[in-house]
Amino acid sequence: KGYAFAAVNPVPEINEEDKTVAVTFYVEPGKRVYVRRINITGNTRSRDRVLRREFRQMEAAWFSADKVKQSKQRLLRLGYFEKVDVATKPVPGSPDQVDVDVTVVEKKSRELMLGVGYSQDSGVSFQARLSDDNFFGSGKNVTLGFNTSDVNTYAELAYRNPYFTVDGISQGFRIMYRSTDFSRINTNVARYSTDAGILGLNFGFPISEWDRIGAYMNLEYLKLNFNEDDVPLYISDFYEDGEQINMYKLGLTWSHDTRDKAFFSTSGSLISAGVMFALPGGDEEFWTLQYKHKQYLGITDDLALALKADIAWGETYDGNDVFPFFEGFYAGGPSSVRGFKSYTIGGGVDEDENSIPGTFRVVGGAEVWFPPPFMDLNESVRLIGFVDFGNVSFDVDDFDSDKFRYSAGLAISWLSPFGLLNVSYAAPFNE
């Protein structure tokens, strides 16, 4: 309320007879003060307005400790800064004024990657990626990537301006091409290949301090290639070799973000929900729903608990047509149920014992985060003990929680100069 230097003194009065205490609070509000200046230092790359537009405490306005705290959290959630310190100091000779001094430590947001890699699923890969979450310090996001391997050929150009308008409406676009040969993946999936492309436009609208809604429109195509003798009936009965499928997708999203910072959060939550419609006029007509929730709880100064859930569901419009298999859901792998290979948890198996994608998936887990002992890397490294679970069903009516797959393990997460790196080891409970 502007009373930055209020003093509240409690004075107890003890009643020995009935063993009670009466407390009188003497309040000295002092002079109401307002903020003269907000001084920002340390942003050698980020433009001044990129930081100031996140501030909820305004210059020449009454001082508010809540708004100053909120402004600090918004800066940390940007992901551009390793550290943000905020200090309030009186203005000499002006008892009704204070200055707010903000000191930031920037981290590398620009990533240039050229690499050669190998994985048991994809073989040898060659990668090139230029990504900048804070393009030339403007707060805009630009990504240009290319990847080729024995299994995948992938290229993408994406752009997002979080302040397309001064009110915080965002705007972006995405152009993507991917060619995937599943027959060369060392997993239990059907043997086919796809060529896919996306041309998309998206907008985001802030509706509160923590909530945003978004909308996107994608024009997508998918070309299927397979040998009828090598694929299961759920593919060959409904699609032809060389068939091209065109889709027009409209999506609506909602997100809620109250985390204290973008990485290694210790409080708050990150929630997102979305619905996508493959519109009539395309070769496939269906819809999907997805809900993700991650809750962060600080146990001690160095110990945090993260609880997560991910639910996805898809159906065709009339309920009679078969849901397109290439839009179905799997589980397993580093991003869902660790300890299981990718694509190995599906809605069932086909005649060749390969996993069939499902239309309903539930994945979740719990993580305990703590800094490494005996190392001064608390700001950049976390050790994680985790339990994951998940299951996929062919249809929502067939979902059975008794068939959940579980795993547990340890992981290390490093906020490196090259980006966030995660390495985990997990063992399944019920293979």
Disulfide bonds with the S-S distance in Angstrom:
none
